[in-house]
Amino acid sequence: MLKGAIYDSACMEAAIQELQSNPELSLRAVAKKYVIPWASLQFKLKNSGHKESFGPSRVLSHEEEQMLVR
């Protein structure tokens, strides 16, 4: 698989659901079935509360930011 490969988040969720419902399946087999890097799948399973966005959290909401721009 290419480094930085793009995969669908729906496939990731389906793979996680399948692994949780059927624990005897191997992580690599499920990753191959859903065409997801196994390391990404493993990270998602171990770090379920990890945020999806990059960088620090926002200080202002979108509405507050728009009020300052006006």
A tleap script that builds the chain and sets N, CA, C and O, in Angstrom:
source leaprc.protein.ff14SB
mol = sequence {
  NMET LEU LYS GLY ALA ILE TYR ASP SER ALA
  CYS MET GLU ALA ALA ILE GLN GLU LEU GLN
  SER ASN PRO GLU LEU SER LEU ARG ALA VAL
  ALA LYS LYS TYR VAL ILE PRO TRP ALA SER
  LEU GLN PHE LYS LEU LYS ASN SER GLY HIE
  LYS GLU SER PHE GLY PRO SER ARG VAL LEU
  SER HIE GLU GLU GLU GLN MET LEU VAL CARG
}
set mol.1.N position { 0.848 -1.173 0.000 }
set mol.1.CA position { 0.000 0.000 0.000 }
set mol.1.C position { 0.893 1.234 0.000 }
set mol.1.O position { 1.937 1.244 0.652 }
set mol.2.N position { 0.500 2.249 -0.708 }
set mol.2.CA position { 1.268 3.476 -0.806 }
set mol.2.C position { 1.198 4.275 0.484 }
set mol.2.O position { 0.186 4.270 1.185 }
set mol.3.N position { 2.294 4.961 0.784 }
set mol.3.CA position { 2.315 5.799 1.972 }
set mol.3.C position { 1.359 6.972 1.756 }
set mol.3.O position { 1.353 7.587 0.690 }
set mol.4.N position { 0.558 7.274 2.765 }
set mol.4.CA position { -0.402 8.357 2.655 }
set mol.4.C position { -1.626 7.986 1.834 }
set mol.4.O position { -2.296 8.863 1.289 }
set mol.5.N position { -1.924 6.701 1.742 }
set mol.5.CA position { -3.060 6.251 0.948 }
set mol.5.C position { -4.359 6.785 1.542 }
set mol.5.O position { -4.487 6.945 2.755 }
set mol.6.N position { -5.304 7.052 0.673 }
set mol.6.CA position { -6.593 7.588 1.089 }
set mol.6.C position { -7.582 6.429 1.197 }
set mol.6.O position { -7.677 5.589 0.303 }
set mol.7.N position { -8.311 6.403 2.307 }
set mol.7.CA position { -9.348 5.388 2.487 }
set mol.7.C position { -10.588 6.071 3.032 }
set mol.7.O position { -10.511 7.156 3.609 }
set mol.8.N position { -11.700 5.445 2.851 }
set mol.8.CA position { -12.983 5.995 3.243 }
set mol.8.C position { -13.204 5.795 4.741 }
set mol.8.O position { -12.934 4.714 5.264 }
set mol.9.N position { -13.689 6.819 5.433 }
set mol.9.CA position { -13.927 6.704 6.871 }
set mol.9.C position { -15.042 5.698 7.165 }
set mol.9.O position { -15.070 5.090 8.236 }
set mol.10.N position { -15.954 5.526 6.216 }
set mol.10.CA position { -17.014 4.529 6.391 }
set mol.10.C position { -16.418 3.121 6.405 }
set mol.10.O position { -16.879 2.254 7.148 }
set mol.11.N position { -15.393 2.897 5.581 }
set mol.11.CA position { -14.715 1.597 5.579 }
set mol.11.C position { -14.004 1.363 6.900 }
set mol.11.O position { -13.999 0.246 7.419 }
set mol.12.N position { -13.400 2.421 7.448 }
set mol.12.CA position { -12.714 2.305 8.730 }
set mol.12.C position { -13.709 1.935 9.831 }
set mol.12.O position { -13.435 1.056 10.649 }
set mol.13.N position { -14.852 2.602 9.851 }
set mol.13.CA position { -15.876 2.309 10.857 }
set mol.13.C position { -16.409 0.889 10.712 }
set mol.13.O position { -16.631 0.203 11.710 }
set mol.14.N position { -16.613 0.447 9.478 }
set mol.14.CA position { -17.099 -0.912 9.241 }
set mol.14.C position { -16.068 -1.946 9.706 }
set mol.14.O position { -16.426 -2.974 10.281 }
set mol.15.N position { -14.800 -1.666 9.453 }
set mol.15.CA position { -13.739 -2.582 9.883 }
set mol.15.C position { -13.672 -2.652 11.399 }
set mol.15.O position { -13.506 -3.735 11.960 }
set mol.16.N position { -13.798 -1.518 12.069 }
set mol.16.CA position { -13.781 -1.497 13.536 }
set mol.16.C position { -14.963 -2.286 14.091 }
set mol.16.O position { -14.810 -3.062 15.035 }
set mol.17.N position { -16.145 -2.085 13.499 }
set mol.17.CA position { -17.334 -2.815 13.937 }
set mol.17.C position { -17.156 -4.326 13.763 }
set mol.17.O position { -17.535 -5.110 14.633 }
set mol.18.N position { -16.576 -4.718 12.630 }
set mol.18.CA position { -16.377 -6.140 12.373 }
set mol.18.C position { -15.398 -6.753 13.369 }
set mol.18.O position { -15.615 -7.864 13.853 }
set mol.19.N position { -14.326 -6.036 13.673 }
set mol.19.CA position { -13.358 -6.541 14.645 }
set mol.19.C position { -13.945 -6.628 16.048 }
set mol.19.O position { -13.650 -7.569 16.785 }
set mol.20.N position { -14.767 -5.660 16.422 }
set mol.20.CA position { -15.365 -5.676 17.749 }
set mol.20.C position { -16.433 -6.748 17.884 }
set mol.20.O position { -16.601 -7.321 18.961 }
set mol.21.N position { -17.150 -7.023 16.815 }
set mol.21.CA position { -18.201 -8.035 16.878 }
set mol.21.C position { -17.659 -9.456 16.703 }
set mol.21.O position { -18.302 -10.422 17.113 }
set mol.22.N position { -16.491 -9.580 16.103 }
set mol.22.CA position { -15.912 -10.897 15.837 }
set mol.22.C position { -14.426 -10.874 16.213 }
set mol.22.O position { -13.575 -10.766 15.330 }
set mol.23.N position { -14.097 -10.975 17.511 }
set mol.23.CA position { -12.721 -10.793 17.965 }
set mol.23.C position { -11.721 -11.855 17.492 }
set mol.23.O position { -10.513 -11.644 17.600 }
set mol.24.N position { -12.193 -12.974 16.978 }
set mol.24.CA position { -11.239 -13.998 16.522 }
set mol.24.C position { -10.645 -13.672 15.144 }
set mol.24.O position { -9.700 -14.332 14.712 }
set mol.25.N position { -11.187 -12.668 14.454 }
set mol.25.CA position { -10.619 -12.247 13.173 }
set mol.25.C position { -9.290 -11.530 13.405 }
set mol.25.O position { -9.104 -10.856 14.418 }
set mol.26.N position { -8.382 -11.683 12.464 }
set mol.26.CA position { -7.108 -10.981 12.597 }
set mol.26.C position { -7.241 -9.558 12.083 }
set mol.26.O position { -7.997 -9.281 11.152 }
set mol.27.N position { -6.499 -8.675 12.703 }
set mol.27.CA position { -6.520 -7.263 12.329 }
set mol.27.C position { -6.059 -7.088 10.893 }
set mol.27.O position { -6.647 -6.311 10.141 }
set mol.28.N position { -5.015 -7.799 10.511 }
set mol.28.CA position { -4.480 -7.671 9.148 }
set mol.28.C position { -5.459 -8.181 8.093 }
set mol.28.O position { -5.547 -7.610 7.006 }
set mol.29.N position { -6.185 -9.237 8.400 }
set mol.29.CA position { -7.156 -9.771 7.440 }
set mol.29.C position { -8.305 -8.781 7.218 }
set mol.29.O position { -8.750 -8.582 6.088 }
set mol.30.N position { -8.777 -8.170 8.297 }
set mol.30.CA position { -9.862 -7.191 8.175 }
set mol.30.C position { -9.358 -5.952 7.443 }
set mol.30.O position { -10.071 -5.397 6.607 }
set mol.31.N position { -8.138 -5.511 7.745 }
set mol.31.CA position { -7.572 -4.345 7.065 }
set mol.31.C position { -7.449 -4.607 5.568 }
set mol.31.O position { -7.729 -3.726 4.755 }
set mol.32.N position { -7.035 -5.804 5.211 }
set mol.32.CA position { -6.899 -6.157 3.796 }
set mol.32.C position { -8.270 -6.203 3.118 }
set mol.32.O position { -8.415 -5.768 1.976 }
set mol.33.N position { -9.271 -6.728 3.822 }
set mol.33.CA position { -10.624 -6.833 3.278 }
set mol.33.C position { -11.200 -5.446 2.965 }
set mol.33.O position { -11.857 -5.259 1.941 }
set mol.34.N position { -10.950 -4.478 3.851 }
set mol.34.CA position { -11.510 -3.133 3.676 }
set mol.34.C position { -10.530 -2.156 3.020 }
set mol.34.O position { -10.827 -0.967 2.908 }
set mol.35.N position { -9.370 -2.646 2.588 }
set mol.35.CA position { -8.335 -1.853 1.910 }
set mol.35.C position { -7.960 -0.635 2.771 }
set mol.35.O position { -8.019 0.513 2.332 }
set mol.36.N position { -7.575 -0.942 4.011 }
set mol.36.CA position { -7.152 0.061 4.978 }
set mol.36.C position { -5.779 -0.349 5.485 }
set mol.36.O position { -5.555 -1.538 5.713 }
set mol.37.N position { -4.849 0.586 5.671 }
set mol.37.CA position { -3.564 0.224 6.263 }
set mol.37.C position { -3.777 -0.367 7.658 }
set mol.37.O position { -4.503 0.205 8.471 }
set mol.38.N position { -3.146 -1.509 7.933 }
set mol.38.CA position { -3.383 -2.172 9.210 }
set mol.38.C position { -2.905 -1.326 10.385 }
set mol.38.O position { -3.476 -1.405 11.472 }
set mol.39.N position { -1.868 -0.520 10.184 }
set mol.39.CA position { -1.379 0.328 11.268 }
set mol.39.C position { -2.402 1.412 11.615 }
set mol.39.O position { -2.564 1.763 12.783 }
set mol.40.N position { -3.087 1.937 10.608 }
set mol.40.CA position { -4.127 2.944 10.858 }
set mol.40.C position { -5.301 2.322 11.616 }
set mol.40.O position { -5.849 2.933 12.534 }
set mol.41.N position { -5.674 1.126 11.233 }
set mol.41.CA position { -6.755 0.424 11.910 }
set mol.41.C position { -6.375 0.124 13.359 }
set mol.41.O position { -7.189 0.295 14.267 }
set mol.42.N position { -5.155 -0.317 13.568 }
set mol.42.CA position { -4.672 -0.604 14.916 }
set mol.42.C position { -4.666 0.666 15.777 }
set mol.42.O position { -5.054 0.626 16.944 }
set mol.43.N position { -4.230 1.781 15.207 }
set mol.43.CA position { -4.205 3.048 15.934 }
set mol.43.C position { -5.615 3.467 16.333 }
set mol.43.O position { -5.840 3.900 17.463 }
set mol.44.N position { -6.563 3.338 15.410 }
set mol.44.CA position { -7.952 3.718 15.701 }
set mol.44.C position { -8.543 2.849 16.811 }
set mol.44.O position { -9.303 3.341 17.646 }
set mol.45.N position { -8.203 1.578 16.824 }
set mol.45.CA position { -8.716 0.687 17.860 }
set mol.45.C position { -8.136 1.033 19.228 }
set mol.45.O position { -8.851 1.004 20.229 }
set mol.46.N position { -6.864 1.355 19.274 }
set mol.46.CA position { -6.208 1.640 20.550 }
set mol.46.C position { -6.467 3.057 21.036 }
set mol.46.O position { -6.430 3.297 22.242 }
set mol.47.N position { -6.727 4.003 20.142 }
set mol.47.CA position { -6.913 5.410 20.490 }
set mol.47.C position { -8.273 5.886 20.010 }
set mol.47.O position { -8.363 6.745 19.133 }
set mol.48.N position { -9.325 5.332 20.582 }
set mol.48.CA position { -10.671 5.628 20.089 }
set mol.48.C position { -11.085 7.077 20.305 }
set mol.48.O position { -11.950 7.569 19.581 }
set mol.49.N position { -10.504 7.776 21.268 }
set mol.49.CA position { -10.878 9.156 21.531 }
set mol.49.C position { -10.036 10.167 20.800 }
set mol.49.O position { -10.153 11.366 21.051 }
set mol.50.N position { -9.186 9.710 19.897 }
set mol.50.CA position { -8.289 10.621 19.189 }
set mol.50.C position { -9.075 11.498 18.225 }
set mol.50.O position { -9.963 11.019 17.519 }
set mol.51.N position { -8.742 12.791 18.201 }
set mol.51.CA position { -9.491 13.719 17.351 }
set mol.51.C position { -9.110 13.539 15.884 }
set mol.51.O position { -8.037 13.026 15.565 }
set mol.52.N position { -9.982 13.958 15.021 }
set mol.52.CA position { -9.799 13.798 13.583 }
set mol.52.C position { -9.047 14.959 12.945 }
set mol.52.O position { -8.414 14.790 11.903 }
set mol.53.N position { -9.112 16.137 13.564 }
set mol.53.CA position { -8.508 17.312 12.953 }
set mol.53.C position { -7.053 17.460 13.377 }
set mol.53.O position { -6.615 16.872 14.365 }
set mol.54.N position { -6.319 18.249 12.618 }
set mol.54.CA position { -4.924 18.505 12.901 }
set mol.54.C position { -4.775 19.827 13.637 }
set mol.54.O position { -5.657 20.682 13.560 }
set mol.55.N position { -3.690 19.999 14.335 }
set mol.55.CA position { -3.385 21.271 14.978 }
set mol.55.C position { -4.109 21.459 16.297 }
set mol.55.O position { -4.822 20.567 16.757 }
set mol.56.N position { -3.923 22.623 16.901 }
set mol.56.CA position { -4.557 22.883 18.196 }
set mol.56.C position { -6.062 23.094 18.065 }
set mol.56.O position { -6.575 23.329 16.971 }
set mol.57.N position { -6.749 23.007 19.177 }
set mol.57.CA position { -8.185 23.232 19.189 }
set mol.57.C position { -8.483 24.705 18.926 }
set mol.57.O position { -7.654 25.576 19.190 }
set mol.58.N position { -9.658 24.963 18.410 }
set mol.58.CA position { -10.055 26.342 18.108 }
set mol.58.C position { -10.319 27.106 19.386 }
set mol.58.O position { -10.840 26.552 20.354 }
set mol.59.N position { -9.961 28.378 19.390 }
set mol.59.CA position { -10.223 29.246 20.526 }
set mol.59.C position { -11.603 29.875 20.373 }
set mol.59.O position { -12.378 29.933 21.327 }
set mol.60.N position { -11.900 30.341 19.171 }
set mol.60.CA position { -13.190 30.963 18.884 }
set mol.60.C position { -14.035 30.045 18.018 }
set mol.60.O position { -13.517 29.310 17.177 }
set mol.61.N position { -15.347 30.098 18.237 }
set mol.61.CA position { -16.242 29.351 17.349 }
set mol.61.C position { -16.309 30.086 16.011 }
set mol.61.O position { -15.830 31.213 15.887 }
set mol.62.N position { -16.900 29.448 15.031 }
set mol.62.CA position { -17.027 30.063 13.710 }
set mol.62.C position { -17.848 31.359 13.791 }
set mol.62.O position { -17.519 32.351 13.141 }
set mol.63.N position { -18.909 31.337 14.589 }
set mol.63.CA position { -19.759 32.530 14.727 }
set mol.63.C position { -19.001 33.677 15.387 }
set mol.63.O position { -19.103 34.823 14.947 }
set mol.64.N position { -18.241 33.376 16.441 }
set mol.64.CA position { -17.466 34.414 17.114 }
set mol.64.C position { -16.422 35.024 16.177 }
set mol.64.O position { -16.186 36.232 16.193 }
set mol.65.N position { -15.817 34.185 15.380 }
set mol.65.CA position { -14.827 34.650 14.429 }
set mol.65.C position { -15.458 35.575 13.381 }
set mol.65.O position { -14.876 36.596 13.013 }
set mol.66.N position { -16.643 35.211 12.912 }
set mol.66.CA position { -17.345 36.035 11.926 }
set mol.66.C position { -17.766 37.386 12.512 }
set mol.66.O position { -17.776 38.390 11.800 }
set mol.67.N position { -18.114 37.419 13.810 }
set mol.67.CA position { -18.468 38.668 14.469 }
set mol.67.C position { -17.259 39.604 14.530 }
set mol.67.O position { -17.412 40.815 14.375 }
set mol.68.N position { -16.070 39.062 14.753 }
set mol.68.CA position { -14.856 39.876 14.819 }
set mol.68.C position { -14.462 40.405 13.448 }
set mol.68.O position { -13.898 41.494 13.338 }
set mol.69.N position { -14.756 39.642 12.409 }
set mol.69.CA position { -14.382 40.043 11.050 }
set mol.69.C position { -15.219 41.233 10.593 }
set mol.69.O position { -14.731 42.082 9.847 }
set mol.70.N position { -16.466 41.302 11.032 }
set mol.70.CA position { -17.381 42.368 10.585 }
set mol.70.C position { -16.998 43.678 11.118 }
set mol.70.O position { -17.661 44.676 10.838 }
savepdb mol mol.pdb
quit
